[in-house]
Amino acid sequence: MNFSSYRVAHYDSVDDDQTRVDELDLADEKRKVAAMRLERMKRQVAQYYDKKMCPHGITVGAQVLKRDFRSNSREGKLAPKWKGPYRVRVVVGARTFKLEHPDGKVVKRTWNAQNLRLYQQSCARLRLIARI
């Protein structure tokens, strides 16, 4: 009794050797294609990340508002969420800043750009101040 499979019955050692040589020749090309695909994926991930990251535009001397983390129980949810304006005194890191009050007194802790917002005076507020 001879129970051989189709693959064993039709095995050709010369054809198998040629197939192995062809695959080895294509291995470098497959590596190059994989490296190009990896670079394309890295660029796509970087573009996605950059799209999510907003440029803060905060520089030394800019006026900013800082997020108010303390909740005032009397005012509840209608309490202002931002305090300020403050002036940026020092850029500590890429997105970290030291602030000072308008009168020059330094704020003790550093603030991340995520918790700061550029202060922009509205024309209506300037007109109101000019009337006083």
Backbone bond lengths (Angstrom), bond angles and torsions (degrees), N, CA, C in turn:
res aa  C-N    CA-C-N  psi(-1)  N-CA   C-N-CA  omega(-1)  CA-C   N-CA-C  phi
1 M - - - 1.429 - - 1.510 110.59 -
2 N 1.291 114.14 128.10 1.457 120.67 -179.55 1.526 107.92 -120.26
3 F 1.299 116.33 107.15 1.466 121.64 178.40 1.516 108.91 -106.19
4 S 1.272 117.21 87.76 1.467 119.83 178.18 1.527 108.87 -110.67
5 S 1.298 114.40 149.83 1.462 119.84 179.59 1.522 109.32 -84.56
6 Y 1.292 115.32 167.79 1.461 121.00 179.54 1.527 110.07 -60.41
7 R 1.341 116.90 -41.97 1.454 120.99 -177.85 1.528 111.02 -64.83
8 V 1.324 117.90 -41.75 1.467 121.57 179.29 1.520 109.90 -69.91
9 A 1.307 118.63 -38.99 1.464 121.92 -177.43 1.523 111.97 -68.78
10 H 1.342 118.11 -31.49 1.463 121.12 -176.86 1.530 112.89 -108.02
11 Y 1.325 117.96 23.10 1.452 122.21 -179.22 1.516 109.90 -72.22
12 D 1.345 116.08 131.82 1.463 121.50 177.49 1.530 106.57 -127.39
13 S 1.328 117.35 111.75 1.461 121.22 -173.83 1.530 111.93 -65.93
14 V 1.331 119.16 -33.73 1.463 121.81 179.58 1.528 110.06 -67.73
15 D 1.319 116.32 -45.57 1.466 120.93 178.81 1.528 110.87 -64.81
16 D 1.330 116.78 -37.06 1.463 121.39 179.09 1.529 110.70 -65.84
17 D 1.318 116.91 -42.26 1.470 120.35 178.23 1.530 110.85 -63.46
18 Q 1.329 116.90 -41.33 1.468 120.85 179.79 1.545 110.45 -65.39
19 T 1.311 116.44 -39.76 1.462 120.59 178.70 1.526 110.17 -63.71
20 R 1.336 117.02 -41.15 1.461 121.24 179.24 1.528 110.57 -64.30
21 V 1.320 118.89 -41.11 1.468 122.49 178.41 1.526 109.97 -64.87
22 D 1.321 117.23 -42.22 1.469 120.82 178.28 1.534 111.34 -62.00
23 E 1.334 116.85 -41.78 1.463 120.50 179.17 1.526 111.63 -66.09
24 L 1.341 117.03 -36.93 1.465 120.00 177.16 1.528 110.94 -67.10
25 D 1.345 117.23 -35.62 1.467 120.07 177.16 1.526 110.87 -65.89
26 L 1.322 117.20 -34.86 1.461 121.39 -178.69 1.532 113.24 -82.95
27 A 1.332 117.44 -10.26 1.468 120.26 -176.14 1.532 111.14 -62.58
28 D 1.344 118.20 -43.09 1.468 120.36 179.10 1.518 111.04 -63.55
29 E 1.305 116.25 -40.52 1.466 119.75 178.64 1.530 110.92 -65.07
30 K 1.333 117.54 -39.86 1.461 120.53 178.09 1.529 110.56 -65.51
31 R 1.339 117.66 -37.12 1.466 120.76 177.19 1.520 110.93 -64.06
32 K 1.336 116.99 -41.42 1.467 120.69 179.21 1.529 111.19 -64.65
33 V 1.320 116.20 -41.72 1.467 120.37 178.55 1.531 109.93 -64.04
34 A 1.330 116.96 -41.52 1.465 120.69 178.96 1.526 110.72 -65.19
35 A 1.346 118.02 -39.37 1.465 121.14 178.84 1.529 110.51 -65.95
36 M 1.333 117.77 -39.92 1.461 120.51 178.04 1.527 110.57 -65.60
37 R 1.329 117.15 -40.17 1.461 121.15 178.35 1.533 110.36 -63.98
38 L 1.346 116.60 -40.31 1.459 120.95 178.46 1.531 111.20 -63.53
39 E 1.337 117.27 -42.85 1.463 120.96 178.10 1.533 111.10 -63.09
40 R 1.329 116.78 -40.96 1.461 120.36 178.44 1.527 110.80 -63.59
41 M 1.329 117.25 -41.22 1.458 120.54 178.39 1.526 111.16 -65.59
42 K 1.339 117.78 -38.74 1.466 121.02 177.76 1.522 110.70 -63.17
43 R 1.335 116.76 -41.49 1.468 120.03 177.72 1.520 111.19 -63.23
44 Q 1.334 117.24 -41.19 1.458 120.62 179.53 1.521 111.19 -64.13
45 V 1.332 117.39 -41.22 1.464 120.83 178.44 1.528 109.65 -65.14
46 A 1.332 117.36 -41.68 1.466 120.72 179.07 1.529 110.76 -64.10
47 Q 1.325 117.65 -41.16 1.463 120.60 178.15 1.528 110.59 -64.07
48 Y 1.318 117.85 -40.54 1.465 121.47 178.50 1.526 110.02 -63.24
49 Y 1.333 116.26 -43.94 1.462 120.51 179.50 1.525 110.38 -64.63
50 D 1.332 117.40 -46.16 1.463 121.06 -178.72 1.522 111.48 -64.30
51 K 1.330 116.97 -32.57 1.458 120.46 178.82 1.526 110.32 -66.82
52 K 1.332 116.87 -35.29 1.459 121.29 -179.85 1.525 112.45 -76.88
53 M 1.335 117.32 -31.11 1.461 121.10 -177.64 1.520 109.28 -81.86
54 C 1.301 116.76 119.71 1.457 121.71 179.28 1.523 109.04 -89.08
55 P 1.320 117.77 134.14 1.460 118.35 174.91 1.521 108.98 -68.65
56 H 1.315 117.02 131.88 1.464 119.30 -173.47 1.520 111.53 -84.42
57 G 1.318 120.50 -31.53 1.454 122.26 176.95 1.515 113.65 67.23
58 I 1.327 118.09 18.97 1.458 121.77 -178.84 1.524 108.46 -91.87
59 T 1.330 116.26 125.27 1.459 121.24 179.69 1.527 109.10 -127.11
60 V 1.318 116.16 173.78 1.467 120.63 178.84 1.525 108.70 -64.00
61 G 1.324 115.64 132.94 1.461 121.30 179.90 1.516 113.99 91.93
62 A 1.317 118.33 -10.24 1.467 121.21 -179.99 1.527 109.57 -72.22
63 Q 1.322 115.90 147.67 1.451 120.39 175.92 1.523 108.57 -91.67
64 V 1.338 115.16 131.87 1.462 120.72 -176.67 1.522 109.59 -133.28
65 L 1.320 114.72 160.25 1.457 122.57 169.67 1.517 107.14 -106.28
66 K 1.332 117.94 142.79 1.462 120.11 177.01 1.528 109.25 -110.37
67 R 1.317 114.60 147.36 1.462 120.93 -179.04 1.529 109.32 -67.67
68 D 1.325 116.52 135.46 1.462 122.14 179.06 1.521 107.98 -95.03
69 F 1.329 116.53 108.75 1.457 121.19 -177.37 1.522 112.54 -84.58
70 R 1.310 117.77 -22.08 1.462 120.60 -179.41 1.527 109.30 -79.44
71 S 1.284 116.45 131.66 1.465 119.41 178.52 1.519 109.04 -96.18
72 N 1.292 115.34 134.64 1.454 120.70 178.25 1.525 107.25 -95.60
73 S 1.327 116.82 116.89 1.462 120.46 -173.72 1.525 112.40 -67.33
74 R 1.326 117.98 -26.26 1.465 119.45 -179.27 1.528 111.58 -70.96
75 E 1.325 116.68 -37.67 1.462 119.48 -176.38 1.527 112.21 -90.68
76 G 1.311 116.75 -21.87 1.458 120.54 177.27 1.511 113.16 65.09
77 K 1.316 116.52 -140.58 1.461 120.23 -175.47 1.523 112.87 -75.00
78 L 1.325 117.73 -9.49 1.464 120.57 178.54 1.524 112.55 -88.81
79 A 1.322 116.99 1.22 1.462 120.89 178.87 1.533 109.48 -67.63
80 P 1.336 117.62 146.91 1.470 119.36 178.19 1.525 110.89 -63.55
81 K 1.320 115.54 139.56 1.458 121.22 -177.86 1.524 112.14 -91.86
82 W 1.329 117.90 -12.27 1.463 122.83 -177.71 1.523 109.41 -125.84
83 K 1.325 115.90 140.87 1.460 122.42 177.44 1.519 108.76 -117.60
84 G 1.315 115.27 149.76 1.458 117.08 175.61 1.498 110.96 148.95
85 P 1.274 118.07 -166.23 1.465 127.73 9.99 1.533 112.41 -84.31
86 Y 1.308 115.10 153.55 1.451 124.17 173.41 1.517 107.34 -121.12
87 R 1.313 115.65 161.66 1.465 120.23 178.25 1.523 108.22 -110.43
88 V 1.339 117.04 139.15 1.460 121.65 177.76 1.526 107.60 -74.97
89 R 1.330 115.04 123.61 1.460 119.33 -178.48 1.521 111.33 -95.27
90 V 1.351 117.13 -48.63 1.464 122.30 -175.98 1.526 108.84 -139.38
91 V 1.337 116.25 140.82 1.464 121.51 170.63 1.524 106.07 -92.17
92 V 1.337 117.30 111.18 1.459 121.93 -175.80 1.526 110.45 -83.07
93 G 1.322 116.53 -46.92 1.461 122.07 -179.89 1.511 108.96 -136.27
94 A 1.330 116.20 -166.18 1.462 120.32 -177.75 1.528 111.71 -61.89
95 R 1.324 117.71 -37.05 1.464 121.25 -178.39 1.531 111.06 -133.79
96 T 1.334 117.30 27.42 1.455 122.47 -177.31 1.521 109.52 -125.35
97 F 1.358 116.21 136.61 1.457 120.60 -171.82 1.523 111.30 -138.32
98 K 1.334 115.99 149.27 1.464 123.01 168.19 1.517 106.55 -100.36
99 L 1.349 116.56 137.16 1.458 121.70 -176.18 1.521 110.70 -114.26
100 E 1.323 114.73 163.27 1.459 120.92 172.66 1.517 108.45 -139.97
101 H 1.340 115.13 151.33 1.457 121.48 176.33 1.528 108.85 -68.99
102 P 1.328 118.14 160.99 1.473 119.59 178.32 1.533 113.35 -58.02
103 D 1.341 117.01 -26.38 1.471 119.16 178.94 1.525 112.58 -83.67
104 G 1.331 118.55 -0.77 1.465 122.17 175.43 1.511 114.71 101.81
105 K 1.333 118.73 -5.64 1.463 121.47 179.07 1.532 109.24 -73.75
106 V 1.337 116.86 131.34 1.469 122.17 -174.54 1.521 110.59 -79.13
107 V 1.335 116.98 136.87 1.466 123.14 173.51 1.520 106.90 -78.79
108 K 1.335 117.82 135.07 1.464 122.21 -170.24 1.523 114.50 -63.43
109 R 1.297 118.64 -48.04 1.471 120.91 -173.11 1.522 112.41 -95.24
110 T 1.318 116.12 165.52 1.466 121.13 175.26 1.528 108.48 -88.65
111 W 1.336 115.09 157.93 1.463 120.78 -177.36 1.515 109.88 -127.80
112 N 1.324 115.85 137.59 1.459 122.14 176.31 1.523 109.12 -83.95
113 A 1.331 116.45 149.83 1.466 121.58 -178.49 1.525 111.70 -60.48
114 Q 1.323 116.93 -24.53 1.468 120.37 179.02 1.527 111.19 -65.20
115 N 1.332 116.20 -26.79 1.457 120.89 -178.14 1.528 112.48 -102.92
116 L 1.314 117.10 12.90 1.462 122.45 178.38 1.516 109.52 -121.59
117 R 1.312 115.33 153.93 1.463 121.41 177.03 1.521 106.86 -140.26
118 L 1.327 116.41 136.98 1.458 119.59 177.47 1.523 110.00 -60.88
119 Y 1.314 116.06 136.54 1.458 121.65 -179.72 1.521 108.61 -90.88
120 Q 1.313 116.58 126.65 1.465 121.89 178.80 1.512 107.87 -127.57
121 Q 1.321 115.00 116.71 1.455 118.93 179.03 1.518 108.83 -74.35
122 S 1.313 115.95 133.94 1.455 119.59 178.09 1.526 109.12 -86.04
123 C 1.311 116.92 155.22 1.463 122.38 179.62 1.527 110.87 -62.54
124 A 1.328 117.79 -36.44 1.465 121.31 -179.21 1.522 110.11 -63.60
125 R 1.322 116.63 -40.34 1.464 119.79 179.93 1.525 110.04 -67.50
126 L 1.323 117.42 -38.46 1.462 120.31 179.44 1.533 110.18 -66.15
127 R 1.333 117.40 -38.70 1.459 120.39 177.36 1.523 111.16 -64.68
128 L 1.338 116.80 -38.78 1.454 121.64 178.85 1.532 110.41 -63.99
129 I 1.323 116.42 -42.65 1.463 120.50 179.11 1.527 110.15 -66.32
130 A 1.324 118.01 -37.78 1.451 121.67 -178.57 1.541 110.59 -66.22
131 R 1.324 118.80 -31.30 1.467 122.01 -179.99 1.516 111.85 -71.93
132 I 1.305 116.84 -29.28 1.482 121.07 -176.29 1.466 111.20 -75.36
